Amino acid sequence: MMPFAVVATLIGAVLGLRFTMIAVLPAISFALTIAGATAITSGGAPTIAEMSLFLICLQVGYVVGAAVRSPLFAGVKRAWHLPHRPPRRAGSS
């Protein structure tokens, strides 16, 4: 059950970095389908605890990814890049 939680958190973080909240809805239905199919093929029925853990981790990952994308961390992102040099003036060597 732990690998499902880690994968769900990473998928949610990627969705949070790239897409809006609407993209999480198809991801939730796809995740439930995959988690259910995996649980059925492994020999057991998917439980409510497994499904809810997967959904919670997906949403937590989305929130973390969206927080990293937010303006709150904009100053941190700029600190990783080299300082910006102004362009040279025409005619100067």
TIMI-823576 format. One record per residue (C-alpha): chain; x, y, z. Coordinates in pm, whole numbers. Example, Ala and Ser with C-alpha at 12.3 -4.5 7.8 and 13.67 -1.06 7.14 Angstrom:
TIMI-823576
<site c="A" xx="1230" yy="-450" zz="780"/>
<site c="A" xx="1367" yy="-106" zz="714"/>
***
This chain:
TIMI-823576
<site c="A" xx="0" yy="0" zz="0"/>
<site c="A" xx="294" yy="235" zz="60"/>
<site c="A" xx="414" yy="236" zz="-304"/>
<site c="A" xx="65" yy="342" zz="-412"/>
<site c="A" xx="82" yy="635" zz="-169"/>
<site c="A" xx="423" yy="747" zz="-294"/>
<site c="A" xx="320" yy="720" zz="-659"/>
<site c="A" xx="-5" yy="907" zz="-593"/>
<site c="A" xx="181" yy="1187" zz="-417"/>
<site c="A" xx="429" yy="1223" zz="-703"/>
<site c="A" xx="153" yy="1219" zz="-966"/>
<site c="A" xx="-37" yy="1482" zz="-770"/>
<site c="A" xx="274" yy="1701" zz="-742"/>
<site c="A" xx="331" yy="1686" zz="-1118"/>
<site c="A" xx="-33" yy="1774" zz="-1181"/>
<site c="A" xx="-7" yy="2062" zz="-934"/>
<site c="A" xx="299" yy="2201" zz="-1108"/>
<site c="A" xx="153" yy="2192" zz="-1457"/>
<site c="A" xx="-229" yy="2204" zz="-1447"/>
<site c="A" xx="-527" yy="2361" zz="-1275"/>
<site c="A" xx="-764" yy="2186" zz="-1036"/>
<site c="A" xx="-982" yy="2059" zz="-1321"/>
<site c="A" xx="-702" yy="1821" zz="-1429"/>
<site c="A" xx="-722" yy="1640" zz="-1095"/>
<site c="A" xx="-1077" yy="1516" zz="-1158"/>
<site c="A" xx="-988" yy="1285" zz="-1451"/>
<site c="A" xx="-675" yy="1182" zz="-1261"/>
<site c="A" xx="-890" yy="1076" zz="-967"/>
<site c="A" xx="-1114" yy="858" zz="-1181"/>
<site c="A" xx="-813" yy="710" zz="-1363"/>
<site c="A" xx="-636" yy="649" zz="-1030"/>
<site c="A" xx="-938" yy="471" zz="-883"/>
<site c="A" xx="-961" yy="251" zz="-1191"/>
<site c="A" xx="-592" yy="160" zz="-1182"/>
<site c="A" xx="-589" yy="103" zz="-805"/>
<site c="A" xx="-899" yy="-115" zz="-827"/>
<site c="A" xx="-761" yy="-317" zz="-1118"/>
<site c="A" xx="-428" yy="-366" zz="-941"/>
<site c="A" xx="-596" yy="-481" zz="-622"/>
<site c="A" xx="-821" yy="-723" zz="-810"/>
<site c="A" xx="-533" yy="-875" zz="-1009"/>
<site c="A" xx="-326" yy="-920" zz="-694"/>
<site c="A" xx="-592" yy="-1148" zz="-556"/>
<site c="A" xx="-795" yy="-928" zz="-326"/>
<site c="A" xx="-1075" yy="-681" zz="-346"/>
<site c="A" xx="-983" yy="-314" zz="-319"/>
<site c="A" xx="-1072" yy="-175" zz="20"/>
<site c="A" xx="-1207" yy="165" zz="105"/>
<site c="A" xx="-890" yy="239" zz="304"/>
<site c="A" xx="-665" yy="176" zz="4"/>
<site c="A" xx="-878" yy="387" zz="-227"/>
<site c="A" xx="-910" yy="675" zz="18"/>
<site c="A" xx="-535" yy="669" zz="93"/>
<site c="A" xx="-462" yy="690" zz="-278"/>
<site c="A" xx="-701" yy="983" zz="-323"/>
<site c="A" xx="-569" yy="1168" zz="-20"/>
<site c="A" xx="-209" yy="1129" zz="-135"/>
<site c="A" xx="-303" yy="1245" zz="-485"/>
<site c="A" xx="-463" yy="1558" zz="-347"/>
<site c="A" xx="-180" yy="1629" zz="-101"/>
<site c="A" xx="67" yy="1599" zz="-386"/>
<site c="A" xx="-143" yy="1839" zz="-594"/>
<site c="A" xx="-148" yy="2095" zz="-314"/>
<site c="A" xx="229" yy="2070" zz="-268"/>
<site c="A" xx="287" yy="2105" zz="-643"/>
<site c="A" xx="54" yy="2405" zz="-665"/>
<site c="A" xx="225" yy="2566" zz="-364"/>
<site c="A" xx="564" yy="2536" zz="-530"/>
<site c="A" xx="420" yy="2701" zz="-841"/>
<site c="A" xx="263" yy="2985" zz="-642"/>
<site c="A" xx="408" yy="3337" zz="-618"/>
<site c="A" xx="507" yy="3263" zz="-260"/>
<site c="A" xx="808" yy="3068" zz="-389"/>
<site c="A" xx="884" yy="3303" zz="-681"/>
<site c="A" xx="1174" yy="3464" zz="-496"/>
<site c="A" xx="1322" yy="3125" zz="-417"/>
<site c="A" xx="1315" yy="3026" zz="-783"/>
<site c="A" xx="1499" yy="3342" zz="-887"/>
<site c="A" xx="1773" yy="3279" zz="-633"/>
<site c="A" xx="1867" yy="2958" zz="-813"/>
<site c="A" xx="1947" yy="3135" zz="-1139"/>
<site c="A" xx="2250" yy="3345" zz="-1220"/>
<site c="A" xx="2205" yy="3720" zz="-1172"/>
<site c="A" xx="2070" yy="3905" zz="-1472"/>
<site c="A" xx="2313" yy="4138" zz="-1650"/>
<site c="A" xx="2172" yy="4437" zz="-1835"/>
<site c="A" xx="2219" yy="4435" zz="-2214"/>
<site c="A" xx="2512" yy="4624" zz="-2363"/>
<site c="A" xx="2452" yy="4961" zz="-2520"/>
<site c="A" xx="2494" yy="5002" zz="-2893"/>
<site c="A" xx="2832" yy="5143" zz="-2984"/>
<site c="A" xx="3013" yy="5030" zz="-2668"/>
<site c="A" xx="3278" yy="4763" zz="-2692"/>
***
